């Protein structure tokens, strides 16, 4: 009720207790009710119009996020990493940053003179190849394309096309960047002129791989978002059995994403935060999943209140006030957990922190403003055909009943200790496989789940040339020690060649008293074996001089692995501390906060253990990115704790009325269906990441989907409520609620059981 009105127009009944409620019924009369209705309607219209404007502005920003991605590994390294220092210094030895494309020409029976002439003709055409809008490939070359290099077995030719990496992001036609256009143009000419002669030709190398990544992520704006929304729509249809309500929830997710993009796009465009293809995909999934979860909780509480209130406005007021605390706490937990990623040394991980945080904030704001407005605009009809009526029927009346969550709550009430012990042992058994989880990185060959030309070309290149050809290890050394560095490098197992000269007979270029030695690896430069070679090389050269620095693509991968391991040691304890503080403040309890944190850490360990089994023995994955464990921890612990928050906040509310042990059973029965639905939705949305053929995203999709389902079906449904039930009122220590519920004679009997409608559950907390 807002505003000041004459007393004669307002009648307030004394506090009247409806069945199982503590609500005050307010009846409006005369123009007071009419004014109040118009106030609500004006507010609803203002909110809906505001969101339509935000959607119109933010929608285009969602589509343009791909234009501001940064997917170069070097951009995400710590500033003081050895490979970063070499990358900065090596730029002084060349006029511009080179991005090489390798063209591998192969004939199994051997290269013929005609093949060699065809290759030379192809090289002659390269500078004049059209990239679109009048721009030629030659405009982006950093050096003339050299002659084809024959392999030792005379079955292949290698052509290196050096392009200007600093201009790779320039747009040449219809939103196509130079990075992709070069590979696409080379492949088109090859199909027209070389493939018909019987040659096998591949465009590979760093440029070819990055171009194939562009193709792989091309579905991120349409396919990924479309699949996620379609999956959520189907699940919501099953949950609500209403054709209208799912649309309202999906619109909430879409508007939340538009709001997030409206903030993320300009920040990424101006370099304030870093956005890559992986973080963009995760942003979409986070917003859709989180906004749907928040919507499910609010809608469930609203529908529950409609059974008590004739006025939809009063029902929404009560539902919104009851939902805002757990939803806000949930959003705050995830946002703070994501912001802990700012402590990372890796730019890609650091960038995901604020990107994801803005996404969760957008989801929260949309769920708490747009969704209530659209629900009120439609009224009870939005639940059609199952329209709730004022009948004072609640799901809490099903405790110990025949329905699923009534049975589960009854099981927890009768055998709490047995339930939590068995649940904990099962989770520990799964977590026992955690040490077998491989997260030491993978090669580029394994990054794609589908067959791509650059990967096949890389495999064929290794058959005819040193596997590290074209991506040498770069060694920055004082000129006086150059010869010693070359000699030391050649003694390292895995190094095929080393030289300070650009070409035979050409003296090395000296800049600031330093030269750049380049060493060729015998193993693929992006493989785990290559990182071991570089680690050995660094140790050997440190003995020569501490001023010698080793860089290059392989060294970048090694530094990424080291930084990822450091992030695990620093960020995981920080996230746990932040979550613990939020839970303690929310529940006003030290014991409950400790219980929830331990339960979710155990769930995370079990998820990693099961993932290790699946990745190693079922899916046959070669390994995992070193950042996978940290990403999984953030999503599983920060998001998984949501369901425990939703449960325990309702338990605390019910405990104030019924006592702790009955309150746990009521809270479990009331929230069981909606929280499980929320978990299924979030698991399904993360599963949508698997539509993109990238190993990292497929692994994240499985781990988060499985972990969320584990949280909702085991941790939140069995472990947490049974353990809290066994502990009893002490679970709220040191708050006053611990003492009050322990001494509440109205709900607990002498045997530790409960009176009234809970008595059928028998002795509480005893097996």
Order of alpha helices (4+ residues) and beta strands (2+ residues): beta-beta-alpha-alpha-beta-alpha-beta-beta-beta-beta-beta-beta-alpha-beta-alpha-alpha-alpha-alpha-alpha-alpha-alpha-alpha-alpha-alpha-beta-alpha-beta-beta-alpha-beta-alpha-alpha-alpha-alpha-alpha-alpha-alpha-alpha
